Amino acid sequence: MNDTAVNVTCLPAGQSAVFIFQEILYALICFIGLVGNTLVIYVVLRFSKMQTVTNMYIVNLAIADELFLIGIPFLIVTIVKRSWIFGDIACKAYLILTSLNQFTSSLFLFIMSADRYIAVCHPISSPKWRTPFISRIVSMAAWLCSLLLMIPILLFAKEVTWHCLDPNSDEIMESKSCIIDWQTSKSPKAFTLYTFVFSFLIPLCLILVFYCLVLRKLKTVGPQNKSKEKKKSHRKVTNLVLTVVTVYIICWTPYWILQITLIFSSNTESGSFVLTIHLLASCLNYSNSAMNPILYAFLSDNFKKSFLKACTCAAGKDINATLHMENSVFPRRNKQGSTKCRQARGTSICPNNDDECDLGPLVSKGDPSTSAITMTTMTSRSVNNEKETTPPKDMIVKNGLAITFSSNL
């Protein structure tokens, strides 16, 4: 433990009202965020129609938010006790989980923006890149990158003992804090800039670039290139991701403005006004983790229906029946090894003019289980180089699934 000189004044009792308000607000954010993000993870993993590329990235974002929110109870206790009481190991775990969210949230929002760019601007090649395997690899790479960026926190996070002067009794009081204890005075400024650049500035710039390209594409695409339903589908999913990104920027920008201002400020003392602003900024960035599930419920019909049905304990089959079929649903294999897919009718992947149909079937080109998808070809030929047959009425039955061929000849 490191002891510091008695050159700090303890927080006066007059600020207790601010702390009480913050404790209540933190507790409310923690409860709403944990319940909401747990519900997001449950409905996506539970219901097959919810398992799209975008939704799987949303699951990873929800996991990052939950890791961020489980640190709130430790923070509330520290505010009440005016001291860190959980020890050095818990201090490292708390700072790692808190900082992990800063990196992973921005990385997954960047990944979701890049995914939207591929789906909208490169619809022909997008099925090759928007697959279950690639989405898992990208997600694991994002988590690994976040862990590598947090090595400085792992090395220098510790519990320290410090002393302050009680303004009422002029007595010296001992307290403990959970901080990143740098060895030099320049390290805190360097690490703040390091975190700001890699967890906020660079991902934000890339997100803006991708969305400028996506929005330009959505404005220029015409009815002759895409159907009205597909254009509406693109806009729904794109608007959802764009709204999540916008809320993230609104919630985290005040925090980073305050951090950058403090490290370049010549006044090292934190007055009551600065402390209050810091508390409000902290509440705002914590609230971002609780807002995302609410945004999904308002902006996505499938999430809204899944939430309602999950809360009423409805059967999985009943819930799937009420959801829109999405084109990028992860394929599931049955006991015989074939893929279980919903049969498509006509030329539209989205039945009932689905307004949330995502792009790109998550199946491999060489996967014989893609036989459930309606295909258009120049000649009536069998799939996967099998022996040609003469299908009655343009129908081939394979593995119990009907394949419709629309011939142009």
Helices and strands as residue ranges (DSSP letters): G 13-15, H 16-46, G 48-50, H 53-69, H 72-81, H 88-121, H 126-129, H 132-149, H 151-156, E 157-165, E 172-180, H 187-196, I 197-201, H 202-220, H 228-263, H 272-299, H 301-311, H 316-322, E 332-333, E 339-340, G 351-353, G 368-372, E 375-377, G 383-385, G 392-394, E 395-398, E 401-407
